């Protein structure tokens, strides 16, 4: 471990629909479509999608966060 390493233990969600922490939870396991920006709907991530995560905690004036972390979904390697 070094300074700046980011650890995660899974999704931490709130109780309401606007507090869900993953697409899997938002789509109820792929059973419900989720409206994305631009009027597109999805149940699952697709090859080529870019996912950007941000995180903050605390109250106004005393917030901490880790900025943006982005990654692109690539297709599986087929042998």
C-alpha positions as CSV (number, residue, x, y, z in Angstrom):
1,X,0.0,0.0,0.0
2,X,1.1,3.5,-0.8
3,X,-0.2,7.0,-0.4
4,X,-3.0,7.6,-2.9
5,X,-4.1,3.9,-3.2
6,X,-7.9,3.6,-3.4
7,X,-9.6,0.7,-1.7
8,X,-13.1,-0.5,-2.1
9,X,-15.2,-3.1,-0.3
10,X,-18.2,-3.0,-2.6
11,X,-21.3,-0.8,-3.1
12,X,-22.6,1.2,-0.3
13,X,-26.1,2.3,-1.1
14,X,-28.7,4.4,0.7
15,X,-32.3,3.5,1.3
16,X,-34.0,5.4,-1.5
17,X,-34.0,4.9,-5.3
18,X,-31.8,8.0,-5.8
19,X,-29.2,6.5,-3.4
20,X,-28.5,3.3,-5.2
21,X,-24.8,2.7,-5.8
22,X,-24.7,0.4,-8.9
23,X,-26.4,-0.2,-12.2
24,X,-27.2,-3.7,-11.0
25,X,-29.2,-2.3,-8.1
26,X,-30.8,0.4,-10.2
27,X,-32.0,-2.1,-12.8
28,X,-33.2,-4.5,-10.1
29,X,-30.9,-7.2,-11.4
30,X,-31.5,-6.4,-15.1
31,X,-35.3,-6.5,-14.7
32,X,-35.9,-2.7,-15.0
33,X,-34.6,-0.2,-17.5
34,X,-32.6,2.7,-16.2
35,X,-32.8,6.1,-17.9
36,X,-29.4,7.5,-18.7
37,X,-28.4,11.0,-19.8
38,X,-29.5,11.7,-23.3
39,X,-32.8,9.7,-23.0
40,X,-31.0,6.3,-23.5
41,X,-32.1,3.4,-21.4
42,X,-30.1,0.4,-20.3
43,X,-30.3,-2.7,-18.1
44,X,-26.6,-3.6,-18.5
45,X,-23.3,-2.0,-19.5
46,X,-22.4,-2.5,-23.1
47,X,-19.0,-2.9,-24.9
48,X,-17.6,0.6,-25.5
49,X,-19.4,2.2,-22.5
50,X,-17.3,4.5,-20.4
51,X,-18.1,4.5,-16.7
52,X,-17.0,7.5,-14.5
53,X,-17.1,7.3,-10.7
54,X,-16.9,10.2,-8.3
55,X,-17.1,10.2,-4.6
56,X,-17.5,12.7,-1.8
57,X,-18.5,12.6,1.8
58,X,-19.1,15.2,4.5
59,X,-20.9,18.4,5.0
60,X,-20.6,21.7,3.1
61,X,-17.2,23.2,3.9
62,X,-15.8,19.9,5.2
63,X,-16.1,17.5,2.3
64,X,-13.5,15.0,1.1
65,X,-13.5,13.1,-2.1
66,X,-11.4,11.1,-4.5
67,X,-12.1,13.0,-7.8
68,X,-13.0,11.2,-11.0
69,X,-12.1,7.6,-11.9
70,X,-13.0,6.5,-15.4
71,X,-12.8,3.3,-17.3
72,X,-14.0,1.9,-20.7
73,X,-15.8,-1.4,-21.0
74,X,-13.9,-3.5,-23.6
75,X,-15.2,-6.7,-25.3
76,X,-14.1,-10.0,-23.9
77,X,-11.2,-11.7,-25.6
78,X,-12.4,-14.6,-27.8
79,X,-9.9,-17.4,-28.5
